[in-house]
Amino acid sequence: MNETEAQKEKVDILLVDDRPGNLLSLKGILERPDYNLISALSGEEALNLILRQDFAVILLDVAMPGMDGFEVASTIKQRERFKNIPIIFVTASVHHIEWIFKAYSVGAVDFLHKPLDPHAVRAKVAVFVELYRQKQQLKHHAATIQRFERRERELEVARLRIESDRRYRHLAEAIPHVVWTASAEGELEYFNQRWFEITGVDEKSSLGSGWSSALHPEDVEKFAAQWESALQTGKAFQMEFRLRKADGSYCWYRNRALPEEDASSRVVRWVGTMTDVDEEKRAHEELHGAIRLRDEFMSVASHELRTPLSALQLQLQSLQRLLQKVGAEILEGRITEKLGTAVRQTERLAKLIDSLLDVSRIARGKLELQLENFDLADAVREVAERFRDEAAREGCELNISSQPVTGRWDRLRIEQVITNLVSNSLKYGPGKPITLSVAPLGEGLATITVEDEGIGIEPDKVKRIFNRFERAVPTRHYGGLGLGLYIVRQIVQEHRGQVEVESRPGAGSRFVVTLPRRPSEAREQSHVPEATEHADGHAG
């Protein structure tokens, strides 16, 4: 034994033989301070030891009762973790070629022939021990290099983060909005200078949760709930609130924040901005106020106009009946013609006022349906009959193609839908035929179709024609308020149906109304969004 051997780290060597005497002999030959010799008296015991610790080399007797050396070696080599452990077979017969081939096929790397030559045993074992030590040293060096490279990467990432934060803060100071960052828990860590200029709150009081003292008292609770929800879900945050300025006044701000995540998708911090939206907010409120006042005015004006108009209609109708009694010679004169014109104009004015009243009801959510069972085909024929005289004056032929389709709807409102669609076709297609049709559609649906050969609609205007006060043509060429088709859509949607149009300029228009035959059941199964001031559509 020399000094170098004594200083080397011990390696484990497994000796396997069913005879204790043989094991003692091997231990005597291999005894060294840097060897930890471990014995096993059977193949099963050897496998149990291999599962618990690593070995530099295994000296394995071939001829053992029960599990012989070949079976032990084969079992060891089947495991990925152990297949690289060198196995030296110890045997009394090593000259048979088939035996040698079998030994190598199960993983042997060398042989020791009994009786053992101590010099040969030490030399062969020393080779594999040295290989094991070199392998372990390479692993150690590789781990050291990996640690060093990881540390280098961490330092580089830290340097880049510091540089990025520096650039980010320079950018944050250059923009006119408030910029802030918060920890993953929601505690504010940074505000740009704009925050201090607007609020007058110092840095110490602003960080953490202290900044919320600048919120309007009425917005604090709502903000806290929404911010907490964003922190829990890790989703983007947005809210508008009032912020107290340095002069004590309040101003509306839109607060937006996005989470920053690490490689494992874990939120590490929040980055946000606050943008002054005070003018936008007040303009929005003024617009809503103006719309509300307009709707109130339309409601009041419509009611006020309806009363004297009803009286005027009664007077004109009485005058018509009186003239009819006077005689045919007067009826043929200009008085009758002018009177007929006056009656038609008052009827037209009455329809416009009724449209304004309907718009007012829709805006207030007061468009209620009185459902009853009836045949859609009857409703179409009845409306068409009312338009016979007007269609004749406009030179339009009314064609009806219908099948009996019974359902439960508001008859007056459905007739209003048909009336508005036919009026639209008469206005934009004088002298051209108009076709009305009713048909069932699938299970539980019905369709009303009104088709004309009029001027058609430009493609870019098709989506807008169902909007309130929207028109597809200039007012100077065609009259009307632009409410007819808007009211059509509202009534159809109240029935949980839909209205669509197909049209090309110069090729006419085809309006298709689809209705559930039991709208009360459709209400429970689906939801049709309420129309808004800016929804797609038009009125003719």
VOKE-955194 format. One record per residue (C-alpha): residue number from 0; x negated, y, z. Coordinates in steps of 0.5 Angstrom, whole numbers, plus 500, padded with zeros to 3 digits. Layout:
# VOKE-955194
<pt num="NUM" x="X" y="Y" z="Z"/>
...
This chain:
# VOKE-955194
<pt num="0" x="500" y="500" z="500"/>
<pt num="1" x="497" y="507" z="498"/>
<pt num="2" x="499" y="514" z="501"/>
<pt num="3" x="503" y="516" z="494"/>
<pt num="4" x="508" y="510" z="495"/>
<pt num="5" x="509" y="512" z="502"/>
<pt num="6" x="511" y="519" z="500"/>
<pt num="7" x="516" y="516" z="494"/>
<pt num="8" x="523" y="516" z="496"/>
<pt num="9" x="526" y="509" z="497"/>
<pt num="10" x="530" y="506" z="491"/>
<pt num="11" x="535" y="500" z="492"/>
<pt num="12" x="533" y="493" z="489"/>
<pt num="13" x="538" y="487" z="490"/>
<pt num="14" x="536" y="480" z="491"/>
<pt num="15" x="541" y="475" z="489"/>
<pt num="16" x="540" y="467" z="491"/>
<pt num="17" x="544" y="462" z="495"/>
<pt num="18" x="538" y="460" z="498"/>
<pt num="19" x="535" y="464" z="504"/>
<pt num="20" x="528" y="461" z="503"/>
<pt num="21" x="528" y="464" z="496"/>
<pt num="22" x="530" y="471" z="499"/>
<pt num="23" x="525" y="471" z="504"/>
<pt num="24" x="520" y="469" z="499"/>
<pt num="25" x="522" y="475" z="494"/>
<pt num="26" x="522" y="480" z="500"/>
<pt num="27" x="515" y="478" z="502"/>
<pt num="28" x="512" y="479" z="495"/>
<pt num="29" x="516" y="486" z="494"/>
<pt num="30" x="515" y="489" z="501"/>
<pt num="31" x="513" y="496" z="500"/>
<pt num="32" x="515" y="503" z="504"/>
<pt num="33" x="519" y="506" z="498"/>
<pt num="34" x="523" y="499" z="496"/>
<pt num="35" x="529" y="498" z="500"/>
<pt num="36" x="530" y="491" z="499"/>
<pt num="37" x="538" y="488" z="500"/>
<pt num="38" x="540" y="481" z="500"/>
<pt num="39" x="546" y="477" z="497"/>
<pt num="40" x="547" y="470" z="498"/>
<pt num="41" x="552" y="469" z="493"/>
<pt num="42" x="555" y="472" z="486"/>
<pt num="43" x="561" y="475" z="490"/>
<pt num="44" x="557" y="478" z="495"/>
<pt num="45" x="553" y="481" z="490"/>
<pt num="46" x="559" y="484" z="486"/>
<pt num="47" x="561" y="487" z="493"/>
<pt num="48" x="555" y="491" z="494"/>
<pt num="49" x="554" y="493" z="487"/>
<pt num="50" x="561" y="497" z="488"/>
<pt num="51" x="558" y="500" z="494"/>
<pt num="52" x="551" y="503" z="492"/>
<pt num="53" x="547" y="504" z="486"/>
<pt num="54" x="541" y="499" z="485"/>
<pt num="55" x="534" y="500" z="481"/>
<pt num="56" x="534" y="493" z="479"/>
<pt num="57" x="537" y="486" z="480"/>
<pt num="58" x="533" y="480" z="481"/>
<pt num="59" x="539" y="474" z="480"/>
<pt num="60" x="538" y="467" z="481"/>
<pt num="61" x="541" y="463" z="475"/>
<pt num="62" x="543" y="456" z="478"/>
<pt num="63" x="548" y="458" z="484"/>
<pt num="64" x="554" y="454" z="486"/>
<pt num="65" x="561" y="457" z="485"/>
<pt num="66" x="559" y="464" z="481"/>
<pt num="67" x="553" y="462" z="477"/>
<pt num="68" x="548" y="468" z="475"/>
<pt num="69" x="551" y="468" z="468"/>
<pt num="70" x="558" y="470" z="470"/>
<pt num="71" x="555" y="475" z="475"/>
<pt num="72" x="551" y="478" z="470"/>
<pt num="73" x="557" y="478" z="465"/>
<pt num="74" x="562" y="481" z="470"/>
<pt num="75" x="557" y="487" z="472"/>
<pt num="76" x="556" y="489" z="464"/>
<pt num="77" x="563" y="489" z="463"/>
<pt num="78" x="564" y="495" z="468"/>
<pt num="79" x="562" y="502" z="465"/>
<pt num="80" x="559" y="504" z="471"/>
<pt num="81" x="554" y="498" z="472"/>
<pt num="82" x="552" y="496" z="465"/>
<pt num="83" x="546" y="500" z="465"/>
<pt num="84" x="543" y="496" z="471"/>
<pt num="85" x="537" y="492" z="469"/>
<pt num="86" x="538" y="485" z="471"/>
<pt num="87" x="532" y="480" z="471"/>
<pt num="88" x="534" y="473" z="472"/>
<pt num="89" x="530" y="468" z="476"/>
<pt num="90" x="530" y="461" z="474"/>
<pt num="91" x="526" y="454" z="474"/>
<pt num="92" x="528" y="453" z="467"/>
<pt num="93" x="526" y="458" z="461"/>
<pt num="94" x="524" y="454" z="455"/>
<pt num="95" x="531" y="452" z="452"/>
<pt num="96" x="532" y="457" z="446"/>
<pt num="97" x="540" y="456" z="447"/>
<pt num="98" x="539" y="458" z="455"/>
<pt num="99" x="535" y="464" z="453"/>
<pt num="100" x="540" y="467" z="448"/>
<pt num="101" x="545" y="466" z="453"/>
<pt num="102" x="541" y="470" z="458"/>
<pt num="103" x="540" y="476" z="454"/>
<pt num="104" x="547" y="476" z="451"/>
<pt num="105" x="550" y="477" z="458"/>
<pt num="106" x="545" y="483" z="459"/>
<pt num="107" x="539" y="480" z="462"/>
<pt num="108" x="532" y="484" z="461"/>
<pt num="109" x="527" y="479" z="463"/>
<pt num="110" x="526" y="473" z="466"/>
<pt num="111" x="522" y="470" z="472"/>
<pt num="112" x="520" y="463" z="472"/>
<pt num="113" x="519" y="459" z="479"/>
<pt num="114" x="515" y="458" z="482"/>
<pt num="115" x="514" y="465" z="482"/>
<pt num="116" x="508" y="469" z="481"/>
<pt num="117" x="507" y="475" z="486"/>
<pt num="118" x="503" y="479" z="481"/>
<pt num="119" x="508" y="478" z="475"/>
<pt num="120" x="514" y="479" z="480"/>
<pt num="121" x="511" y="486" z="482"/>
<pt num="122" x="509" y="488" z="475"/>
<pt num="123" x="516" y="487" z="472"/>
<pt num="124" x="520" y="490" z="478"/>
<pt num="125" x="515" y="496" z="478"/>
<pt num="126" x="517" y="498" z="471"/>
<pt num="127" x="524" y="498" z="472"/>
<pt num="128" x="523" y="502" z="478"/>
<pt num="129" x="519" y="507" z="475"/>
<pt num="130" x="524" y="507" z="469"/>
<pt num="131" x="530" y="508" z="474"/>
<pt num="132" x="526" y="514" z="478"/>
<pt num="133" x="525" y="518" z="471"/>
<pt num="134" x="532" y="517" z="470"/>
<pt num="135" x="534" y="520" z="477"/>
<pt num="136" x="529" y="525" z="476"/>
<pt num="137" x="532" y="527" z="469"/>
<pt num="138" x="539" y="527" z="472"/>
<pt num="139" x="536" y="532" z="477"/>
<pt num="140" x="533" y="537" z="472"/>
<pt num="141" x="539" y="537" z="468"/>
<pt num="142" x="543" y="538" z="474"/>
<pt num="143" x="538" y="544" z="476"/>
<pt num="144" x="539" y="547" z="469"/>
<pt num="145" x="546" y="547" z="469"/>
<pt num="146" x="546" y="550" z="475"/>
<pt num="147" x="542" y="555" z="473"/>
<pt num="148" x="545" y="556" z="466"/>
<pt num="149" x="552" y="557" z="470"/>
<pt num="150" x="549" y="562" z="475"/>
<pt num="151" x="546" y="566" z="468"/>
<pt num="152" x="553" y="566" z="465"/>
<pt num="153" x="557" y="568" z="472"/>
<pt num="154" x="552" y="574" z="472"/>
<pt num="155" x="553" y="575" z="465"/>
<pt num="156" x="560" y="575" z="466"/>
<pt num="157" x="560" y="580" z="472"/>
<pt num="158" x="555" y="584" z="468"/>
<pt num="159" x="561" y="585" z="462"/>
<pt num="160" x="566" y="585" z="467"/>
<pt num="161" x="563" y="591" z="470"/>
<pt num="162" x="561" y="594" z="464"/>
<pt num="163" x="569" y="593" z="461"/>
<pt num="164" x="571" y="596" z="468"/>
<pt num="165" x="567" y="602" z="467"/>
<pt num="166" x="570" y="603" z="459"/>
<pt num="167" x="577" y="602" z="462"/>
<pt num="168" x="576" y="607" z="467"/>
<pt num="169" x="573" y="612" z="462"/>
<pt num="170" x="579" y="610" z="457"/>
<pt num="171" x="584" y="611" z="463"/>
<pt num="172" x="582" y="618" z="465"/>
<pt num="173" x="582" y="620" z="458"/>
<pt num="174" x="590" y="618" z="456"/>
<pt num="175" x="596" y="623" z="459"/>
<pt num="176" x="599" y="617" z="462"/>
<pt num="177" x="599" y="615" z="469"/>
<pt num="178" x="594" y="608" z="469"/>
<pt num="179" x="594" y="604" z="475"/>
<pt num="180" x="592" y="597" z="477"/>
<pt num="181" x="594" y="592" z="482"/>
<pt num="182" x="592" y="586" z="486"/>
<pt num="183" x="595" y="579" z="484"/>
<pt num="184" x="599" y="580" z="491"/>
<pt num="185" x="601" y="587" z="488"/>
<pt num="186" x="597" y="592" z="492"/>
<pt num="187" x="595" y="598" z="488"/>
<pt num="188" x="587" y="598" z="487"/>
<pt num="189" x="586" y="604" z="482"/>
<pt num="190" x="590" y="610" z="480"/>
<pt num="191" x="587" y="615" z="474"/>
<pt num="192" x="586" y="622" z="476"/>
<pt num="193" x="593" y="623" z="472"/>
<pt num="194" x="597" y="620" z="478"/>
<pt num="195" x="594" y="625" z="483"/>
<pt num="196" x="595" y="631" z="479"/>
<pt num="197" x="602" y="629" z="478"/>
<pt num="198" x="604" y="627" z="485"/>
<pt num="199" x="599" y="631" z="489"/>
<pt num="200" x="598" y="625" z="493"/>
<pt num="201" x="591" y="623" z="496"/>
<pt num="202" x="587" y="617" z="494"/>
<pt num="203" x="587" y="614" z="501"/>
<pt num="204" x="595" y="615" z="501"/>
<pt num="205" x="596" y="612" z="494"/>
<pt num="206" x="593" y="605" z="495"/>
<pt num="207" x="596" y="599" z="497"/>
<pt num="208" x="603" y="600" z="498"/>
<pt num="209" x="603" y="607" z="500"/>
<pt num="210" x="604" y="610" z="493"/>
<pt num="211" x="611" y="608" z="494"/>
<pt num="212" x="613" y="614" z="498"/>
<pt num="213" x="613" y="618" z="492"/>
<pt num="214" x="619" y="614" z="489"/>
<pt num="215" x="626" y="617" z="490"/>
<pt num="216" x="629" y="614" z="496"/>
<pt num="217" x="635" y="611" z="492"/>
<pt num="218" x="630" y="608" z="487"/>
<pt num="219" x="626" y="604" z="493"/>
<pt num="220" x="630" y="598" z="494"/>
<pt num="221" x="631" y="597" z="487"/>
<pt num="222" x="624" y="597" z="485"/>
<pt num="223" x="621" y="593" z="491"/>
<pt num="224" x="626" y="587" z="489"/>
<pt num="225" x="624" y="588" z="481"/>
<pt num="226" x="617" y="588" z="483"/>
<pt num="227" x="617" y="582" z="488"/>
<pt num="228" x="621" y="578" z="482"/>
<pt num="229" x="615" y="580" z="477"/>
<pt num="230" x="610" y="578" z="482"/>
<pt num="231" x="613" y="571" z="483"/>
<pt num="232" x="614" y="569" z="476"/>
<pt num="233" x="608" y="573" z="473"/>
<pt num="234" x="612" y="576" z="468"/>
<pt num="235" x="611" y="583" z="465"/>
<pt num="236" x="615" y="588" z="469"/>
<pt num="237" x="618" y="594" z="467"/>
<pt num="238" x="623" y="599" z="470"/>
<pt num="239" x="625" y="607" z="470"/>
<pt num="240" x="625" y="611" z="477"/>
<pt num="241" x="624" y="618" z="479"/>
<pt num="242" x="618" y="620" z="482"/>
<pt num="243" x="617" y="626" z="486"/>
<pt num="244" x="612" y="631" z="483"/>
<pt num="245" x="607" y="635" z="487"/>
<pt num="246" x="612" y="641" z="487"/>
<pt num="247" x="617" y="637" z="490"/>
<pt num="248" x="622" y="636" z="484"/>
<pt num="249" x="623" y="629" z="481"/>
<pt num="250" x="622" y="626" z="474"/>
<pt num="251" x="624" y="620" z="471"/>
<pt num="252" x="618" y="615" z="469"/>
<pt num="253" x="618" y="609" z="466"/>
<pt num="254" x="613" y="604" z="469"/>
<pt num="255" x="610" y="598" z="465"/>
<pt num="256" x="606" y="592" z="468"/>
<pt num="257" x="602" y="586" z="465"/>
<pt num="258" x="599" y="581" z="469"/>
<pt num="259" x="592" y="579" z="467"/>
<pt num="260" x="590" y="571" z="468"/>
<pt num="261" x="584" y="567" z="468"/>
<pt num="262" x="582" y="561" z="464"/>
<pt num="263" x="587" y="557" z="468"/>
<pt num="264" x="593" y="562" z="467"/>
<pt num="265" x="593" y="564" z="474"/>
<pt num="266" x="595" y="572" z="475"/>
<pt num="267" x="588" y="575" z="478"/>
<pt num="268" x="591" y="582" z="477"/>
<pt num="269" x="596" y="587" z="474"/>
<pt num="270" x="595" y="593" z="469"/>
<pt num="271" x="600" y="598" z="469"/>
<pt num="272" x="602" y="605" z="466"/>
<pt num="273" x="607" y="610" z="468"/>
<pt num="274" x="610" y="614" z="462"/>
<pt num="275" x="614" y="621" z="463"/>
<pt num="276" x="621" y="619" z="460"/>
<pt num="277" x="625" y="625" z="463"/>
<pt num="278" x="627" y="629" z="457"/>
<pt num="279" x="629" y="622" z="454"/>
<pt num="280" x="633" y="620" z="460"/>
<pt num="281" x="636" y="627" z="460"/>
<pt num="282" x="638" y="627" z="453"/>
<pt num="283" x="641" y="620" z="453"/>
<pt num="284" x="645" y="622" z="459"/>
<pt num="285" x="647" y="628" z="455"/>
<pt num="286" x="649" y="624" z="449"/>
<pt num="287" x="653" y="619" z="453"/>
<pt num="288" x="656" y="625" z="457"/>
<pt num="289" x="658" y="628" z="450"/>
<pt num="290" x="661" y="621" z="447"/>
<pt num="291" x="665" y="621" z="453"/>
<pt num="292" x="668" y="628" z="452"/>
<pt num="293" x="669" y="627" z="445"/>
<pt num="294" x="673" y="620" z="447"/>
<pt num="295" x="677" y="624" z="452"/>
<pt num="296" x="678" y="630" z="447"/>
<pt num="297" x="680" y="625" z="442"/>
<pt num="298" x="685" y="621" z="447"/>
<pt num="299" x="688" y="628" z="449"/>
<pt num="300" x="688" y="631" z="442"/>
<pt num="301" x="692" y="625" z="439"/>
<pt num="302" x="697" y="625" z="444"/>
<pt num="303" x="698" y="632" z="443"/>
<pt num="304" x="699" y="631" z="436"/>
<pt num="305" x="703" y="625" z="436"/>
<pt num="306" x="709" y="628" z="439"/>
<pt num="307" x="710" y="634" z="434"/>
<pt num="308" x="709" y="630" z="429"/>
<pt num="309" x="714" y="625" z="431"/>
<pt num="310" x="719" y="630" z="431"/>
<pt num="311" x="717" y="633" z="424"/>
<pt num="312" x="717" y="626" z="421"/>
<pt num="313" x="725" y="625" z="424"/>
<pt num="314" x="726" y="632" z="421"/>
<pt num="315" x="724" y="630" z="414"/>
<pt num="316" x="727" y="623" z="414"/>
<pt num="317" x="734" y="627" z="416"/>
<pt num="318" x="733" y="631" z="410"/>
<pt num="319" x="732" y="626" z="406"/>
<pt num="320" x="738" y="622" z="408"/>
<pt num="321" x="742" y="629" z="407"/>
<pt num="322" x="739" y="630" z="400"/>
<pt num="323" x="741" y="623" z="398"/>
<pt num="324" x="749" y="625" z="400"/>
<pt num="325" x="748" y="631" z="396"/>
<pt num="326" x="748" y="628" z="389"/>
<pt num="327" x="744" y="625" z="383"/>
<pt num="328" x="743" y="631" z="380"/>
<pt num="329" x="739" y="634" z="386"/>
<pt num="330" x="735" y="628" z="387"/>
<pt num="331" x="732" y="628" z="381"/>
<pt num="332" x="729" y="635" z="382"/>
<pt num="333" x="723" y="638" z="385"/>
<pt num="334" x="726" y="638" z="392"/>
<pt num="335" x="726" y="631" z="392"/>
<pt num="336" x="719" y="630" z="389"/>
<pt num="337" x="716" y="635" z="394"/>
<pt num="338" x="720" y="632" z="400"/>
<pt num="339" x="717" y="625" z="398"/>
<pt num="340" x="710" y="628" z="398"/>
<pt num="341" x="711" y="631" z="405"/>
<pt num="342" x="714" y="624" z="408"/>
<pt num="343" x="708" y="621" z="405"/>
<pt num="344" x="703" y="626" z="408"/>
<pt num="345" x="706" y="626" z="415"/>
<pt num="346" x="706" y="618" z="415"/>
<pt num="347" x="698" y="619" z="413"/>
<pt num="348" x="697" y="623" z="418"/>
<pt num="349" x="701" y="619" z="423"/>
<pt num="350" x="696" y="613" z="421"/>
<pt num="351" x="690" y="618" z="422"/>
<pt num="352" x="693" y="619" z="429"/>
<pt num="353" x="694" y="612" z="431"/>
<pt num="354" x="687" y="610" z="429"/>
<pt num="355" x="684" y="616" z="434"/>
<pt num="356" x="689" y="613" z="439"/>
<pt num="357" x="686" y="606" z="438"/>
<pt num="358" x="679" y="608" z="438"/>
<pt num="359" x="680" y="612" z="445"/>
<pt num="360" x="683" y="605" z="447"/>
<pt num="361" x="677" y="601" z="445"/>
<pt num="362" x="672" y="606" z="448"/>
<pt num="363" x="676" y="605" z="455"/>
<pt num="364" x="677" y="598" z="454"/>
<pt num="365" x="684" y="598" z="454"/>
<pt num="366" x="685" y="594" z="447"/>
<pt num="367" x="690" y="589" z="450"/>
<pt num="368" x="693" y="583" z="446"/>
<pt num="369" x="700" y="581" z="446"/>
<pt num="370" x="699" y="574" z="444"/>
<pt num="371" x="705" y="570" z="440"/>
<pt num="372" x="706" y="564" z="436"/>
<pt num="373" x="707" y="566" z="428"/>
<pt num="374" x="705" y="564" z="421"/>
<pt num="375" x="699" y="568" z="418"/>
<pt num="376" x="702" y="568" z="411"/>
<pt num="377" x="709" y="571" z="414"/>
<pt num="378" x="704" y="577" z="416"/>
<pt num="379" x="701" y="578" z="410"/>
<pt num="380" x="707" y="577" z="406"/>
<pt num="381" x="710" y="583" z="410"/>
<pt num="382" x="704" y="587" z="410"/>
<pt num="383" x="704" y="587" z="402"/>
<pt num="384" x="711" y="588" z="402"/>
<pt num="385" x="710" y="595" z="405"/>
<pt num="386" x="705" y="597" z="400"/>
<pt num="387" x="709" y="595" z="394"/>
<pt num="388" x="711" y="602" z="393"/>
<pt num="389" x="704" y="605" z="394"/>
<pt num="390" x="700" y="600" z="390"/>
<pt num="391" x="705" y="601" z="384"/>
<pt num="392" x="703" y="609" z="385"/>
<pt num="393" x="696" y="607" z="385"/>
<pt num="394" x="697" y="602" z="379"/>
<pt num="395" x="694" y="596" z="383"/>
<pt num="396" x="697" y="589" z="383"/>
<pt num="397" x="698" y="586" z="389"/>
<pt num="398" x="697" y="578" z="389"/>
<pt num="399" x="698" y="573" z="394"/>
<pt num="400" x="696" y="566" z="395"/>
<pt num="401" x="697" y="563" z="402"/>
<pt num="402" x="698" y="557" z="406"/>
<pt num="403" x="702" y="556" z="412"/>
<pt num="404" x="697" y="557" z="418"/>
<pt num="405" x="701" y="558" z="425"/>
<pt num="406" x="697" y="560" z="431"/>
<pt num="407" x="697" y="564" z="437"/>
<pt num="408" x="695" y="572" z="436"/>
<pt num="409" x="698" y="579" z="437"/>
<pt num="410" x="702" y="580" z="431"/>
<pt num="411" x="702" y="587" z="431"/>
<pt num="412" x="694" y="588" z="431"/>
<pt num="413" x="693" y="582" z="426"/>
<pt num="414" x="698" y="586" z="421"/>
<pt num="415" x="694" y="592" z="423"/>
<pt num="416" x="688" y="589" z="421"/>
<pt num="417" x="691" y="587" z="414"/>
<pt num="418" x="694" y="594" z="413"/>
<pt num="419" x="687" y="597" z="414"/>
<pt num="420" x="684" y="592" z="409"/>
<pt num="421" x="689" y="593" z="404"/>
<pt num="422" x="689" y="601" z="405"/>
<pt num="423" x="681" y="600" z="404"/>
<pt num="424" x="682" y="596" z="397"/>
<pt num="425" x="687" y="601" z="395"/>
<pt num="426" x="683" y="607" z="396"/>
<pt num="427" x="676" y="605" z="393"/>
<pt num="428" x="680" y="601" z="387"/>
<pt num="429" x="685" y="604" z="384"/>
<pt num="430" x="688" y="601" z="378"/>
<pt num="431" x="685" y="595" z="380"/>
<pt num="432" x="688" y="588" z="382"/>
<pt num="433" x="688" y="586" z="390"/>
<pt num="434" x="688" y="579" z="392"/>
<pt num="435" x="691" y="577" z="399"/>
<pt num="436" x="690" y="570" z="401"/>
<pt num="437" x="691" y="566" z="408"/>
<pt num="438" x="688" y="559" z="409"/>
<pt num="439" x="686" y="554" z="414"/>
<pt num="440" x="679" y="553" z="416"/>
<pt num="441" x="676" y="547" z="419"/>
<pt num="442" x="679" y="545" z="426"/>
<pt num="443" x="682" y="550" z="430"/>
<pt num="444" x="680" y="556" z="425"/>
<pt num="445" x="684" y="561" z="420"/>
<pt num="446" x="682" y="566" z="415"/>
<pt num="447" x="685" y="572" z="412"/>
<pt num="448" x="681" y="574" z="405"/>
<pt num="449" x="683" y="581" z="402"/>
<pt num="450" x="679" y="582" z="395"/>
<pt num="451" x="679" y="588" z="390"/>
<pt num="452" x="675" y="590" z="384"/>
<pt num="453" x="674" y="597" z="386"/>
<pt num="454" x="667" y="601" z="387"/>
<pt num="455" x="664" y="596" z="391"/>
<pt num="456" x="658" y="598" z="397"/>
<pt num="457" x="651" y="599" z="396"/>
<pt num="458" x="647" y="593" z="400"/>
<pt num="459" x="644" y="598" z="405"/>
<pt num="460" x="650" y="600" z="407"/>
<pt num="461" x="654" y="594" z="408"/>
<pt num="462" x="651" y="593" z="415"/>
<pt num="463" x="654" y="600" z="417"/>
<pt num="464" x="661" y="600" z="414"/>
<pt num="465" x="664" y="597" z="421"/>
<pt num="466" x="661" y="602" z="425"/>
<pt num="467" x="665" y="608" z="428"/>
<pt num="468" x="666" y="614" z="424"/>
<pt num="469" x="661" y="611" z="418"/>
<pt num="470" x="663" y="611" z="411"/>
<pt num="471" x="660" y="608" z="405"/>
<pt num="472" x="661" y="614" z="400"/>
<pt num="473" x="661" y="621" z="401"/>
<pt num="474" x="667" y="625" z="404"/>
<pt num="475" x="668" y="630" z="399"/>
<pt num="476" x="670" y="624" z="394"/>
<pt num="477" x="674" y="620" z="399"/>
<pt num="478" x="678" y="622" z="405"/>
<pt num="479" x="679" y="618" z="412"/>
<pt num="480" x="675" y="619" z="418"/>
<pt num="481" x="671" y="612" z="418"/>
<pt num="482" x="675" y="609" z="423"/>
<pt num="483" x="679" y="603" z="419"/>
<pt num="484" x="674" y="598" z="419"/>
<pt num="485" x="671" y="599" z="425"/>
<pt num="486" x="678" y="598" z="428"/>
<pt num="487" x="679" y="592" z="424"/>
<pt num="488" x="672" y="589" z="427"/>
<pt num="489" x="674" y="591" z="434"/>
<pt num="490" x="681" y="587" z="434"/>
<pt num="491" x="678" y="581" z="430"/>
<pt num="492" x="673" y="581" z="436"/>
<pt num="493" x="678" y="581" z="441"/>
<pt num="494" x="681" y="575" z="438"/>
<pt num="495" x="674" y="572" z="439"/>
<pt num="496" x="674" y="572" z="431"/>
<pt num="497" x="669" y="575" z="426"/>
<pt num="498" x="670" y="579" z="420"/>
<pt num="499" x="665" y="579" z="414"/>
<pt num="500" x="664" y="582" z="407"/>
<pt num="501" x="661" y="581" z="401"/>
<pt num="502" x="660" y="586" z="396"/>
<pt num="503" x="656" y="589" z="390"/>
<pt num="504" x="656" y="596" z="387"/>
<pt num="505" x="661" y="596" z="381"/>
<pt num="506" x="664" y="589" z="383"/>
<pt num="507" x="669" y="590" z="388"/>
<pt num="508" x="669" y="587" z="395"/>
<pt num="509" x="671" y="581" z="399"/>
<pt num="510" x="673" y="582" z="406"/>
<pt num="511" x="674" y="575" z="410"/>
<pt num="512" x="677" y="575" z="417"/>
<pt num="513" x="676" y="568" z="421"/>
<pt num="514" x="680" y="567" z="427"/>
<pt num="515" x="681" y="562" z="432"/>
<pt num="516" x="688" y="559" z="432"/>
<pt num="517" x="688" y="559" z="440"/>
<pt num="518" x="684" y="565" z="442"/>
<pt num="519" x="685" y="565" z="449"/>
<pt num="520" x="681" y="558" z="449"/>
<pt num="521" x="676" y="561" z="445"/>
<pt num="522" x="675" y="566" z="450"/>
<pt num="523" x="673" y="561" z="455"/>
<pt num="524" x="668" y="557" z="451"/>
<pt num="525" x="665" y="563" z="448"/>
<pt num="526" x="663" y="570" z="449"/>
<pt num="527" x="663" y="576" z="443"/>
<pt num="528" x="659" y="582" z="445"/>
<pt num="529" x="662" y="588" z="446"/>
<pt num="530" x="661" y="593" z="440"/>
<pt num="531" x="657" y="599" z="442"/>
<pt num="532" x="656" y="606" z="439"/>
<pt num="533" x="650" y="604" z="435"/>
<pt num="534" x="653" y="597" z="433"/>
<pt num="535" x="653" y="594" z="425"/>
<pt num="536" x="659" y="596" z="421"/>
<pt num="537" x="663" y="601" z="418"/>
<pt num="538" x="670" y="604" z="417"/>
<pt num="539" x="674" y="606" z="411"/>
